[in-house]
Amino acid sequence: MKILKIGALWCKECLVMKPMWGEIEAEMPELKTEYFESDENPELLKKYGIEDIPTFVFLDKDEKEIARLSGLQNKEELIKVIKESIDK
């Protein structure tokens, strides 16, 4: 599973989420995550139909979307979605 994290430097919610993701990634080193600045990646926003940030797109081993979360999330919800999706 891979997680695409889409945000922006000017986004307050993104700034709140950044250290939380750091904790999750330290606790779950098997995760593959990639961060993209929304302002620098308009083609990615279009490809995935992203209108709000932050957005987290969960992809399976074949790069197909299996889950998506947008907006400010709590750590427990993120971990729940990761655990439900990790073997897909």
Secondary structure, 3 states (H helix, E strand, C coil): CEEEEEECCCCHHHHHHHHHHHHHHHHCCCCEEEEEEHHHCHHHHHHHCCCCCCEEEEECCCCCEEEEEECCCCHHHHHHHHHHHCCC
